[in-house]
Amino acid sequence: MKRRGKIGNYMVFCVKPRRRRLIKAMARILGFTFLLLAVASICEAAAIFNPISEAHRSAAMELFSPAAGSFSSLEEVFEALRTFEVLGIDTKLDLHDSTCKTVVDTLSSESSNSKDLYHALRVSSLLKCKINKETLTGVASRLQGYVKDAKSLLDFYHSIGGLTLVKVRILLKTILKLLS
């Protein structure tokens, strides 16, 4: 015979204590089984990732080799340098002098848009190009103007990202000056 209990507005059939223990045990076993399956799937997924081999490095060198001695844009330069950095490739390409000259020219040019300034600042942060403080403050004021006049989300992204890079660069210069 089943007893009925009332909880709120719902009628609930009370379960005998013996069956209640059985249901709790089955729930524990089911929970433990799901936990084991989750751990096994995570361990199997971790086995997929292998260390970076020389084949990966040589493929990256082939993929990011500059055409005719230079890259077509500063965005490509940044992607190549960042990939080399992540893969631990010591670049044999002599990009520093020519790329830093391009970066300084882009930052000094009044006709550069927010995307060009953003990528120039990113490349500059990787190559540690020497940029004077006046150029950085001029870039910051132009980027602030681009933020106000942004017509797309991408323009806004490039402007804010560029301002962040300028701020970090100026702070680093200030800290280094204080330490020396």
Secondary structure, DSSP 8 states (H G I E B T S, - for coil): ---EEEETTEEEE---HHHHHHHHHHHHHHHHHHHHHHHHHHHHHHTT-----HHHHHHHHHHT--GGGS-SSHHHHHHHHHHHHHHT----S--HHHHHHHHHHHHH-TT--HHHHHHHHHHHHHHT----HHHHHHHHHHHHHHHHT--SHHHHHHHHHHHHHHHHHHHHHHHHHHH-
